[in-house]
Amino acid sequence: MAASYLSPYIASDLRSIPEAVELLAESGHPVSRSTLERLCRKNGVRMTKYGRTNHASWTAMAKLHRDWVNARR
């Protein structure tokens, strides 16, 4: 799956939530869209809506996913 950028001129850390869900599933620890959005809201990660899709910082979502996986062990 190719990662999309919102601006071709500025490197952006923003990724759509569905795109992040697909990328995180490759780690072997899948997470649902609703769980990832809930984790973002709970931890104060700013989400921006483009069209009908929420976008958030990929770095923040990866860290939230890491913490979520570790908490489930």
mmCIF file of the C-alpha atoms, coordinates in Angstrom:
data_MODEL
# 
_entry.id   MODEL 
# 
loop_
_atom_site.group_PDB 
_atom_site.id 
_atom_site.type_symbol 
_atom_site.label_atom_id 
_atom_site.label_alt_id 
_atom_site.label_comp_id 
_atom_site.label_asym_id 
_atom_site.label_entity_id 
_atom_site.label_seq_id 
_atom_site.pdbx_PDB_ins_code 
_atom_site.Cartn_x 
_atom_site.Cartn_y 
_atom_site.Cartn_z 
_atom_site.occupancy 
_atom_site.B_iso_or_equiv 
_atom_site.pdbx_formal_charge 
_atom_site.auth_seq_id 
_atom_site.auth_comp_id 
_atom_site.auth_asym_id 
_atom_site.auth_atom_id 
_atom_site.pdbx_PDB_model_num 
ATOM 1  C CA . MET A 1 1  ? 0.000   0.000  0.000  1.00 0.00 ? 1  MET A CA 1 
ATOM 2  C CA . ALA A 1 2  ? 1.361   3.390  -0.939 1.00 0.00 ? 2  ALA A CA 1 
ATOM 3  C CA . ALA A 1 3  ? 1.360   6.101  1.698  1.00 0.00 ? 3  ALA A CA 1 
ATOM 4  C CA . SER A 1 4  ? -0.357  9.271  0.564  1.00 0.00 ? 4  SER A CA 1 
ATOM 5  C CA . TYR A 1 5  ? 0.733   12.799 1.369  1.00 0.00 ? 5  TYR A CA 1 
ATOM 6  C CA . LEU A 1 6  ? -1.671  15.688 1.783  1.00 0.00 ? 6  LEU A CA 1 
ATOM 7  C CA . SER A 1 7  ? 0.741   18.183 0.225  1.00 0.00 ? 7  SER A CA 1 
ATOM 8  C CA . PRO A 1 8  ? 3.285   17.323 -2.441 1.00 0.00 ? 8  PRO A CA 1 
ATOM 9  C CA . TYR A 1 9  ? 5.500   20.196 -1.270 1.00 0.00 ? 9  TYR A CA 1 
ATOM 10 C CA . ILE A 1 10 ? 5.715   19.679 2.487  1.00 0.00 ? 10 ILE A CA 1 
ATOM 11 C CA . ALA A 1 11 ? 6.564   16.390 4.161  1.00 0.00 ? 11 ALA A CA 1 
ATOM 12 C CA . SER A 1 12 ? 3.634   15.652 6.414  1.00 0.00 ? 12 SER A CA 1 
ATOM 13 C CA . ASP A 1 13 ? 3.413   13.333 9.393  1.00 0.00 ? 13 ASP A CA 1 
ATOM 14 C CA . LEU A 1 14 ? -0.371  13.147 8.986  1.00 0.00 ? 14 LEU A CA 1 
ATOM 15 C CA . ARG A 1 15 ? -1.898  9.845  7.942  1.00 0.00 ? 15 ARG A CA 1 
ATOM 16 C CA . SER A 1 16 ? -5.528  8.887  7.611  1.00 0.00 ? 16 SER A CA 1 
ATOM 17 C CA . ILE A 1 17 ? -6.861  6.652  10.357 1.00 0.00 ? 17 ILE A CA 1 
ATOM 18 C CA . PRO A 1 18 ? -7.803  3.844  7.906  1.00 0.00 ? 18 PRO A CA 1 
ATOM 19 C CA . GLU A 1 19 ? -4.329  4.003  6.356  1.00 0.00 ? 19 GLU A CA 1 
ATOM 20 C CA . ALA A 1 20 ? -2.727  3.820  9.815  1.00 0.00 ? 20 ALA A CA 1 
ATOM 21 C CA . VAL A 1 21 ? -4.923  0.823  10.703 1.00 0.00 ? 21 VAL A CA 1 
ATOM 22 C CA . GLU A 1 22 ? -3.632  -1.018 7.610  1.00 0.00 ? 22 GLU A CA 1 
ATOM 23 C CA . LEU A 1 23 ? -0.007  -0.162 8.368  1.00 0.00 ? 23 LEU A CA 1 
ATOM 24 C CA . LEU A 1 24 ? -0.303  -1.135 12.035 1.00 0.00 ? 24 LEU A CA 1 
ATOM 25 C CA . ALA A 1 25 ? -1.913  -4.466 11.101 1.00 0.00 ? 25 ALA A CA 1 
ATOM 26 C CA . GLU A 1 26 ? 1.387   -5.398 9.439  1.00 0.00 ? 26 GLU A CA 1 
ATOM 27 C CA . SER A 1 27 ? 2.972   -5.383 12.913 1.00 0.00 ? 27 SER A CA 1 
ATOM 28 C CA . GLY A 1 28 ? 1.029   -8.528 13.802 1.00 0.00 ? 28 GLY A CA 1 
ATOM 29 C CA . HIS A 1 29 ? -1.108  -6.638 16.336 1.00 0.00 ? 29 HIS A CA 1 
ATOM 30 C CA . PRO A 1 30 ? -4.132  -5.312 14.418 1.00 0.00 ? 30 PRO A CA 1 
ATOM 31 C CA . VAL A 1 31 ? -6.186  -2.476 15.862 1.00 0.00 ? 31 VAL A CA 1 
ATOM 32 C CA . SER A 1 32 ? -9.628  -1.329 14.735 1.00 0.00 ? 32 SER A CA 1 
ATOM 33 C CA . ARG A 1 33 ? -10.353 2.143  13.377 1.00 0.00 ? 33 ARG A CA 1 
ATOM 34 C CA . SER A 1 34 ? -12.632 2.965  16.293 1.00 0.00 ? 34 SER A CA 1 
ATOM 35 C CA . THR A 1 35 ? -10.038 1.844  18.858 1.00 0.00 ? 35 THR A CA 1 
ATOM 36 C CA . LEU A 1 36 ? -7.325  3.942  17.221 1.00 0.00 ? 36 LEU A CA 1 
ATOM 37 C CA . GLU A 1 37 ? -9.601  7.001  17.110 1.00 0.00 ? 37 GLU A CA 1 
ATOM 38 C CA . ARG A 1 38 ? -10.531 6.443  20.776 1.00 0.00 ? 38 ARG A CA 1 
ATOM 39 C CA . LEU A 1 39 ? -6.866  6.185  21.759 1.00 0.00 ? 39 LEU A CA 1 
ATOM 40 C CA . CYS A 1 40 ? -6.141  9.435  19.912 1.00 0.00 ? 40 CYS A CA 1 
ATOM 41 C CA . ARG A 1 41 ? -8.998  11.268 21.642 1.00 0.00 ? 41 ARG A CA 1 
ATOM 42 C CA . LYS A 1 42 ? -8.126  9.846  25.063 1.00 0.00 ? 42 LYS A CA 1 
ATOM 43 C CA . ASN A 1 43 ? -4.459  10.868 24.768 1.00 0.00 ? 43 ASN A CA 1 
ATOM 44 C CA . GLY A 1 44 ? -5.015  14.297 23.230 1.00 0.00 ? 44 GLY A CA 1 
ATOM 45 C CA . VAL A 1 45 ? -3.686  13.524 19.750 1.00 0.00 ? 45 VAL A CA 1 
ATOM 46 C CA . ARG A 1 46 ? -5.089  16.162 17.423 1.00 0.00 ? 46 ARG A CA 1 
ATOM 47 C CA . MET A 1 47 ? -7.192  14.720 14.606 1.00 0.00 ? 47 MET A CA 1 
ATOM 48 C CA . THR A 1 48 ? -8.012  16.746 11.510 1.00 0.00 ? 48 THR A CA 1 
ATOM 49 C CA . LYS A 1 49 ? -10.878 15.821 9.250  1.00 0.00 ? 49 LYS A CA 1 
ATOM 50 C CA . TYR A 1 50 ? -10.274 15.948 5.494  1.00 0.00 ? 50 TYR A CA 1 
ATOM 51 C CA . GLY A 1 51 ? -13.513 15.105 3.757  1.00 0.00 ? 51 GLY A CA 1 
ATOM 52 C CA . ARG A 1 52 ? -15.032 12.283 5.811  1.00 0.00 ? 52 ARG A CA 1 
ATOM 53 C CA . THR A 1 53 ? -11.743 10.829 7.042  1.00 0.00 ? 53 THR A CA 1 
ATOM 54 C CA . ASN A 1 54 ? -9.842  11.730 10.193 1.00 0.00 ? 54 ASN A CA 1 
ATOM 55 C CA . HIS A 1 55 ? -6.086  12.232 9.938  1.00 0.00 ? 55 HIS A CA 1 
ATOM 56 C CA . ALA A 1 56 ? -3.586  12.285 12.799 1.00 0.00 ? 56 ALA A CA 1 
ATOM 57 C CA . SER A 1 57 ? 0.150   12.230 13.358 1.00 0.00 ? 57 SER A CA 1 
ATOM 58 C CA . TRP A 1 58 ? 1.622   8.905  12.256 1.00 0.00 ? 58 TRP A CA 1 
ATOM 59 C CA . THR A 1 59 ? 4.330   9.163  14.913 1.00 0.00 ? 59 THR A CA 1 
ATOM 60 C CA . ALA A 1 60 ? 1.763   9.687  17.673 1.00 0.00 ? 60 ALA A CA 1 
ATOM 61 C CA . MET A 1 61 ? -0.431  6.831  16.432 1.00 0.00 ? 61 MET A CA 1 
ATOM 62 C CA . ALA A 1 62 ? 2.544   4.454  16.263 1.00 0.00 ? 62 ALA A CA 1 
ATOM 63 C CA . LYS A 1 63 ? 3.472   5.316  19.868 1.00 0.00 ? 63 LYS A CA 1 
ATOM 64 C CA . LEU A 1 64 ? -0.141  4.913  21.030 1.00 0.00 ? 64 LEU A CA 1 
ATOM 65 C CA . HIS A 1 65 ? -0.295  1.530  19.300 1.00 0.00 ? 65 HIS A CA 1 
ATOM 66 C CA . ARG A 1 66 ? 2.954   0.448  20.976 1.00 0.00 ? 66 ARG A CA 1 
ATOM 67 C CA . ASP A 1 67 ? 1.609   1.423  24.403 1.00 0.00 ? 67 ASP A CA 1 
ATOM 68 C CA . TRP A 1 68 ? -1.764  -0.243 23.692 1.00 0.00 ? 68 TRP A CA 1 
ATOM 69 C CA . VAL A 1 69 ? -0.083  -3.507 22.674 1.00 0.00 ? 69 VAL A CA 1 
ATOM 70 C CA . ASN A 1 70 ? 2.192   -3.465 25.740 1.00 0.00 ? 70 ASN A CA 1 
ATOM 71 C CA . ALA A 1 71 ? -0.769  -2.795 28.064 1.00 0.00 ? 71 ALA A CA 1 
ATOM 72 C CA . ARG A 1 72 ? -2.603  -5.849 26.695 1.00 0.00 ? 72 ARG A CA 1 
ATOM 73 C CA . ARG A 1 73 ? 0.239   -8.228 27.584 1.00 0.00 ? 73 ARG A CA 1 
# 
